[in-house]
Amino acid sequence: MATTFILEPTAGIAVVRIESLPFAENSYLAHRAGATECVVVDPGFEPEAIVAELDARGLDPRAILLTHGHSDHIAGNAGLRERWPDLPIWVGRGDAGKLVDPAGNLSTPFGFALVSPPADRLLDDGERLVIAGFEITVRDLPGHSAGHVVFLVAGCTPGLVFGGDVLFREGVGRSDFPDGDFAALAAGIRGQLYTLPD
């Protein structure tokens, strides 16, 4: 069963975190305070909980943003697409193939073959997205997966970053997957995240 948390609003932005089992993966709904348009970030294995939160809050999802293509971060794509057939899926160019490749998205080692709808838009480093009232910059940050990206939301104090599996409360993401690279992960954290303003 998913657990929902409301994060402290920052600069007029509301963020809802939904923790999905079985991997305790975090999915996010983000919208401007008072607005109905939102983005869904990394929908996990419990899309019904995400849909329930969207409905309860009267939110209208405009895009699914994926930090990377591992199964726990893409498992909800199909469920959201069932409800909103035209909802676009955006992912970093380097991980796009994982969405439709069960071996690449690491679902086969867990005994199932997850296939997501394919990406509608491939994102590149430095690209600026304007969606649901947000300006978001895409930054490549490989290491956990070769095509991992982070999303930097402009105009927030303190800053708001959707970082996927790059950085955790007391550590960094795993880099022992087939296309993981600890040196790249560490360099990316130092160069892309530690350099951000507080």
CORBELDA-V723600 format. One record per pair of residues at least 12 apart in sequence whose ideal C-beta (glycine too) atoms are under 10 Angstrom apart, sorted by the first residue. I is the first residue (numbers start at 0). J is the second residue. D is the distance in Angstrom with one decimal. If there is no record, write none. Layout:
i=<I,I>
j=<J,J>
d=<D,D>
This chain:
i=<0,0,0,0,0,1,1,1,1,1,1,1,1,1,1,1,1,1,1,1,2,2,2,2,2,2,2,2,2,3,3,3,3,3,3,3,3,3,3,3,4,4,4,4,4,5,5,6,6,6,7,8,8,9,9,9,9,9,9,9,9,10,10,10,10,10,10,10,10,10,10,11,11,11,11,11,11,11,11,12,12,12,12,12,12,12,12,12,12,12,13,13,13,13,13,13,13,13,13,13,14,14,14,14,14,14,14,14,14,14,15,15,15,15,15,15,15,15,15,15,15,15,16,16,16,16,17,17,17,17,17,17,17,17,17,17,17,18,18,18,19,19,19,19,19,19,19,19,19,19,19,19,20,20,20,20,20,21,21,21,21,21,22,22,22,22,22,22,22,22,23,23,24,24,24,24,24,24,24,24,24,24,24,24,24,25,25,25,25,25,25,25,25,25,26,26,26,26,26,26,26,26,26,26,26,26,26,26,26,26,27,27,27,27,27,27,27,27,27,28,28,28,28,28,28,28,28,29,29,29,29,29,29,29,29,29,29,30,30,30,30,30,30,30,30,30,31,31,31,32,33,34,34,34,34,34,35,35,35,35,35,35,35,35,35,36,36,36,36,36,36,36,36,36,37,37,37,37,37,37,37,37,37,37,37,37,38,38,38,38,38,38,38,38,38,38,38,38,38,38,38,38,39,39,39,39,39,39,39,39,39,39,39,39,39,39,39,39,40,40,40,40,40,40,40,40,40,40,40,41,41,41,41,41,41,41,41,41,41,41,41,41,41,41,41,41,42,42,42,42,42,42,42,42,42,42,42,42,42,42,42,42,43,43,43,43,43,43,44,44,44,44,44,44,44,44,45,45,45,46,46,46,46,46,46,46,46,46,47,47,47,48,48,49,49,49,49,49,50,50,50,50,50,50,53,53,53,54,58,59,59,59,60,60,60,60,60,60,61,61,61,61,61,61,61,62,62,62,62,62,62,62,62,62,62,63,63,63,63,63,63,63,63,63,63,63,63,63,63,64,64,64,64,64,64,64,64,64,64,64,64,64,64,64,64,64,65,65,65,65,65,65,65,65,65,65,65,65,65,65,65,65,65,66,66,66,66,66,66,66,66,66,66,66,66,66,66,66,66,66,66,67,67,67,67,67,67,67,67,67,67,67,67,67,67,67,67,67,67,67,68,68,68,68,68,68,68,68,68,68,68,68,68,68,68,68,68,68,68,68,69,69,69,69,69,69,69,69,69,69,69,69,69,69,69,70,70,70,70,70,70,70,70,70,70,70,70,70,70,70,71,71,71,71,71,71,72,72,72,72,72,72,72,72,72,73,73,73,73,73,73,73,73,73,73,73,73,73,74,74,74,74,74,75,76,76,76,76,76,76,76,76,76,77,77,77,77,79,80,80,81,84,85,86,86,87,87,87,87,87,88,88,88,88,88,88,89,89,89,89,89,89,89,89,89,89,89,89,90,90,90,90,90,90,90,90,90,91,91,91,91,91,91,91,91,91,91,91,91,91,91,91,91,91,91,91,92,92,92,92,92,92,92,92,92,92,92,93,93,93,93,93,93,93,93,93,93,93,93,94,94,94,94,94,94,94,94,94,94,94,95,95,95,95,95,95,96,96,96,97,97,97,97,97,97,97,98,98,98,98,98,98,99,99,99,99,99,99,100,100,100,100,101,101,101,102,103,103,103,103,103,103,104,105,105,105,105,108,121,122,122,122,122,122,122,122,123,123,123,124,124,124,124,124,124,124,125,125,125,126,126,126,127,127,128,128,129,132,133,133,133,133,133,133,134,134,134,134,135,135,135,135,135,135,135,135,136,136,136,136,136,136,136,137,137,137,138,138,138,138,138,138,138,138,138,138,139,139,139,140,140,140,140,140,140,140,140,140,140,140,140,140,140,141,141,141,141,141,141,141,141,141,142,142,142,142,142,142,142,142,142,142,142,142,142,142,142,142,142,142,143,143,143,143,143,143,143,143,143,143,143,143,143,143,143,143,143,143,144,144,144,144,144,144,144,144,144,144,144,144,145,145,145,145,145,145,146,147,147,147,147,147,147,147,147,147,147,148,148,148,148,148,149,149,149,149,149,149,149,149,149,149,150,150,151,151,151,156,156,157,157,157,158,158,158,158,160,160,160,162,162,162,164,164,165,165,165,165,165,166,166,166,166,166,171,171,171,171,172,172>
j=<18,19,20,45,48,17,18,19,20,24,26,43,44,45,46,47,48,49,51,52,16,17,18,19,20,23,25,45,48,15,16,17,18,26,28,48,49,51,52,55,16,17,18,25,27,52,56,27,29,159,157,31,32,32,152,154,155,156,157,158,159,31,32,152,153,154,155,156,157,158,159,30,31,32,33,34,132,154,155,29,30,31,32,34,132,133,152,154,155,159,28,29,30,31,32,33,34,37,56,58,27,28,29,30,37,40,152,155,159,161,27,28,29,30,37,39,49,52,53,55,56,58,28,29,40,52,39,41,42,43,45,46,48,49,51,52,75,43,45,48,41,42,43,44,45,46,48,49,71,72,74,75,43,44,45,48,71,43,44,45,71,109,43,44,69,70,71,72,74,109,43,71,41,42,43,44,45,69,70,71,72,74,75,163,164,40,41,43,71,72,161,162,163,164,39,40,41,42,43,44,45,46,48,49,52,63,71,72,74,75,39,40,41,42,49,64,150,159,161,40,42,49,52,53,56,58,60,58,64,131,132,133,135,150,152,159,161,53,56,58,59,60,61,131,132,133,131,132,133,132,132,58,59,131,132,133,53,56,57,58,59,60,61,131,132,58,59,60,61,62,130,131,132,133,52,53,56,58,59,60,61,62,130,131,132,133,58,60,61,62,63,64,89,128,130,131,132,133,135,150,152,161,52,53,58,60,61,62,63,64,65,75,76,79,83,86,88,131,62,63,64,65,66,72,135,150,161,162,163,63,64,65,66,67,69,71,72,73,74,75,76,150,161,162,163,164,60,63,64,65,71,72,73,74,75,76,77,78,79,80,88,115,70,71,72,73,74,75,70,71,72,73,74,75,78,113,74,75,78,74,75,76,77,78,79,80,81,82,75,78,82,75,78,63,75,78,79,82,75,78,79,81,82,83,79,82,83,82,131,83,86,131,79,82,83,86,87,131,83,86,87,130,131,132,133,86,87,88,89,119,120,128,130,131,135,75,76,79,80,83,86,87,88,89,90,115,116,118,119,87,88,89,90,91,120,122,128,130,131,133,135,137,148,150,161,163,88,89,90,91,94,95,97,98,115,118,122,146,147,148,150,161,163,90,91,94,137,140,143,144,146,147,148,149,150,161,162,163,164,165,172,90,91,93,94,97,104,140,141,143,144,145,146,147,148,149,163,164,165,172,90,91,93,94,95,96,97,98,99,100,103,104,105,115,118,144,145,146,147,178,94,97,103,104,105,106,113,143,144,147,163,164,172,173,176,97,98,101,103,104,105,106,107,108,109,111,112,113,114,115,104,105,106,109,113,164,90,94,97,104,115,144,147,163,164,88,90,94,97,98,99,104,106,113,114,115,116,118,104,106,111,113,115,115,88,90,98,113,114,115,116,117,118,113,114,115,116,116,115,116,116,116,119,116,119,116,118,119,120,130,115,116,117,118,119,120,118,119,120,121,122,126,128,130,135,137,148,150,115,117,118,119,120,121,122,146,148,118,121,122,123,124,126,137,138,139,140,141,144,145,146,147,148,149,150,163,118,120,121,122,123,124,126,137,139,146,148,121,122,123,124,139,141,144,145,146,147,148,178,118,121,122,141,144,145,146,147,148,163,178,117,118,120,121,122,146,117,118,146,113,115,118,144,145,146,178,113,114,115,116,117,118,113,114,115,116,117,118,112,113,114,115,113,114,115,177,144,145,146,176,177,178,144,144,176,177,178,176,146,135,137,138,139,146,148,150,137,139,148,136,137,138,139,140,148,191,137,138,139,138,139,148,151,153,150,152,153,154,150,152,153,154,155,159,151,152,153,154,149,150,151,152,153,159,160,161,148,149,150,151,152,153,160,149,150,151,150,151,160,162,165,187,190,191,192,195,183,187,191,160,162,163,165,166,172,183,184,186,187,188,190,191,192,165,174,178,179,180,183,184,186,187,164,165,171,172,173,174,176,178,179,180,181,182,183,184,185,186,187,188,162,163,164,165,166,171,172,173,174,175,176,178,179,180,181,183,184,187,163,164,165,172,173,174,176,177,178,179,180,184,176,177,178,179,180,183,178,162,163,164,165,172,178,179,183,184,187,161,162,163,165,191,161,162,163,165,166,187,188,191,192,195,162,163,191,192,195,196,197,195,196,197,192,195,196,197,191,192,195,188,191,192,176,184,184,187,188,191,192,184,187,188,192,193,184,185,187,188,184,188>
d=<9.7,9.4,6.9,7.6,7.8,5.2,6.3,5.3,7.0,9.9,8.2,8.0,8.6,4.1,9.4,8.1,3.4,7.9,8.6,8.7,8.7,7.3,4.5,8.6,8.6,8.9,10.0,9.6,8.6,6.4,7.2,5.2,7.7,9.7,9.4,7.0,9.5,8.8,6.1,9.4,4.5,7.8,7.2,8.9,10.0,9.9,10.0,8.4,9.2,9.4,9.7,9.9,6.0,9.8,9.1,9.7,5.2,6.9,6.2,8.5,6.1,9.4,9.0,9.0,9.9,6.1,4.7,5.6,8.6,9.5,8.0,9.9,5.9,4.6,7.9,9.1,9.2,8.6,8.9,6.4,7.4,6.2,6.7,9.6,8.8,7.9,7.1,8.4,6.2,6.5,8.2,7.2,5.6,7.6,5.3,8.8,8.8,8.6,8.4,9.4,5.9,7.2,4.9,8.3,9.7,9.1,9.4,10.0,7.4,9.0,6.8,4.3,7.8,8.6,8.8,9.9,9.1,5.8,9.1,9.7,7.3,8.8,8.3,9.8,9.6,10.0,9.5,9.7,8.5,7.4,7.1,9.7,5.5,5.8,9.2,6.2,9.2,8.1,8.8,9.1,9.2,8.1,3.1,4.8,4.3,8.6,7.0,8.3,7.3,9.6,7.7,7.5,8.3,6.6,6.8,9.8,9.8,9.5,6.8,9.7,8.4,8.7,7.4,7.4,9.2,8.6,4.4,9.4,9.4,9.2,9.1,8.8,6.9,9.2,4.1,7.1,9.1,8.8,9.3,4.1,6.3,8.3,9.5,9.5,8.5,8.6,6.9,7.6,9.6,9.1,9.3,9.9,8.9,9.4,6.9,6.7,5.3,5.0,4.8,9.2,8.0,8.7,8.2,5.9,9.2,9.8,9.5,8.1,9.5,6.6,7.3,4.1,6.8,9.1,9.5,8.8,9.7,10.0,6.2,7.8,9.5,7.1,6.0,6.5,7.5,6.4,7.8,9.7,9.0,7.6,9.6,7.2,9.4,9.3,7.5,7.9,7.7,9.8,8.0,5.9,8.8,9.3,9.4,6.2,7.4,8.7,7.3,4.1,7.4,9.8,9.9,8.7,9.0,7.3,5.5,9.9,9.8,8.3,5.8,5.7,4.9,9.8,9.8,9.1,10.0,7.6,5.4,8.1,5.2,9.7,8.0,4.0,6.2,9.2,9.9,7.4,8.2,4.5,6.8,5.6,6.8,9.1,9.4,5.4,8.9,9.3,9.8,7.0,6.2,5.4,7.6,5.4,9.0,8.8,6.0,5.1,9.5,6.9,8.0,8.6,9.5,8.8,9.6,7.7,9.0,5.1,8.8,7.5,5.0,7.2,9.6,7.9,9.3,6.5,9.6,8.0,9.7,9.8,9.5,7.8,4.8,7.7,7.1,8.8,9.9,7.0,4.8,9.9,8.3,8.4,7.5,6.1,5.7,8.2,9.3,8.2,4.2,7.8,9.6,8.3,9.8,9.9,7.5,10.0,6.2,9.0,9.5,6.2,9.6,8.4,9.9,7.7,7.3,7.1,2.9,6.0,9.3,7.4,5.7,9.9,9.5,9.6,9.1,5.6,6.6,8.5,5.6,5.6,8.1,6.5,9.7,9.7,4.4,6.8,9.3,9.2,8.3,7.0,8.6,7.4,3.6,8.0,7.5,2.8,5.6,9.2,8.1,8.2,8.8,6.7,9.6,8.8,9.8,9.8,5.8,7.6,6.6,9.3,8.8,7.0,7.0,8.8,5.5,9.0,8.6,8.3,9.0,9.0,9.3,8.7,9.9,8.5,7.0,8.8,6.1,5.7,9.6,8.2,9.5,7.8,8.0,5.4,4.6,9.2,9.5,7.0,5.0,7.6,5.5,8.5,8.1,8.1,5.4,7.4,9.9,8.2,6.1,6.3,8.5,9.3,6.2,7.0,4.7,6.7,8.5,9.5,9.3,9.3,8.9,9.7,8.6,5.4,7.9,9.9,9.8,8.4,7.9,8.3,10.0,9.9,7.6,9.0,8.9,5.9,6.9,9.8,6.7,6.7,4.0,7.6,7.3,9.0,9.3,7.8,8.8,7.7,8.8,9.6,9.7,8.2,9.6,9.9,8.1,8.3,7.7,8.6,9.9,8.6,8.8,8.9,9.5,6.1,5.9,6.4,7.1,6.4,6.8,2.7,7.1,7.7,10.0,7.6,7.0,8.7,4.9,7.5,9.2,9.3,9.1,6.5,4.5,8.8,6.3,4.2,7.1,9.7,5.4,6.7,8.9,9.2,6.3,8.3,8.7,3.7,7.1,7.4,2.8,5.4,9.2,8.2,6.8,5.3,8.9,8.0,8.8,6.6,9.5,6.7,8.7,10.0,8.3,7.0,8.9,5.7,5.3,8.5,9.7,8.0,6.3,9.0,8.6,7.2,9.9,9.8,7.8,8.5,9.7,7.8,9.5,4.5,5.6,4.0,9.0,9.5,7.4,8.3,9.6,4.7,9.9,8.6,9.0,8.4,8.9,9.4,9.4,8.6,9.4,9.4,9.6,8.7,9.8,9.4,9.7,6.5,7.5,8.3,8.1,9.1,7.5,5.8,9.8,6.3,9.1,7.3,9.5,4.6,9.2,9.7,8.9,8.1,9.7,6.0,7.6,8.9,5.7,9.6,7.3,9.4,9.7,4.3,5.6,9.5,9.4,8.7,8.1,6.2,6.1,9.2,8.8,5.3,9.9,9.6,9.3,9.3,8.8,9.8,8.5,4.0,6.1,9.3,7.3,6.1,7.4,5.1,5.2,7.6,6.7,6.7,4.4,7.9,5.7,9.6,7.5,8.6,9.9,8.8,9.6,9.6,9.3,9.4,4.7,9.0,7.9,6.8,6.5,7.6,7.7,9.1,7.3,5.1,7.8,8.2,9.5,7.0,9.4,6.6,9.0,8.9,8.9,9.2,4.5,6.7,3.7,9.3,9.9,9.7,8.8,9.7,4.2,6.4,5.8,8.8,9.6,9.7,8.8,6.5,8.8,8.9,9.5,9.4,9.6,7.3,6.9,7.8,5.1,2.4,7.7,8.1,8.8,8.8,9.3,9.6,9.2,5.7,7.0,3.1,6.7,7.8,10.0,8.9,7.5,4.6,9.3,5.3,9.0,7.1,9.0,9.0,8.4,9.9,8.5,9.7,7.4,9.2,7.5,9.1,9.1,7.7,4.1,7.3,5.7,5.9,9.6,5.5,6.6,8.2,5.5,8.9,9.5,9.5,7.9,9.6,5.7,6.3,9.8,8.6,9.0,9.8,10.0,10.0,8.2,8.2,9.3,8.9,6.5,8.2,10.0,9.8,9.4,9.7,4.6,9.8,9.0,9.4,6.1,9.0,6.8,7.9,9.0,9.3,6.4,6.1,4.0,9.0,7.6,9.5,6.8,7.4,8.4,9.3,9.9,9.2,9.8,8.5,7.8,9.8,9.7,9.9,9.0,5.7,7.4,8.2,9.4,9.2,9.2,7.5,4.1,6.7,10.0,5.0,6.6,5.5,7.1,9.3,9.9,8.3,10.0,9.0,7.5,4.5,8.3,6.8,9.9,7.8,6.4,8.0,7.9,6.2,8.8,9.6,9.9,8.2,9.4,5.1,8.6,9.6,9.7,7.6,8.0,9.9,7.6,8.3,5.3,9.1,9.6,8.4,7.6,9.3,4.0,7.4,8.8,5.3,7.6,9.4,9.5,8.2,8.7,6.4,4.9,7.2,9.3,6.5,9.4,7.2,8.1,7.2,9.4,5.3,9.8,9.5,6.4,5.1,6.5,7.7,4.2,2.4,7.2,7.8,5.7,8.0,9.7,7.1,4.6,5.9,9.6,8.1,3.9,6.3,6.1,9.7,7.2,9.2,6.1,8.8,9.5,9.2,6.1,9.3,8.7,7.9,9.8,8.8,9.6,9.1,6.5,9.0,5.7,6.8,9.3,9.7,9.3,9.1,4.0,8.0,7.5,8.5,8.1,9.0,6.0,7.2,6.4,8.0,9.5,9.4,9.3,8.4,8.2,9.3,9.4,7.6,9.3,9.9,6.6,4.7,6.6,6.1,8.7,8.5,9.7,6.8,7.3,9.9,8.0,8.6,8.7,9.2,7.2,8.6,8.5,9.8,8.7,6.1,9.7,5.7,6.3,7.0,9.3,7.0,7.1,9.1,9.5,7.2,9.8,9.6,6.9,7.1,6.4,8.6,7.3,9.2,9.7,6.1,6.4,9.9,6.1,7.3,9.8,6.5,6.6,9.3>
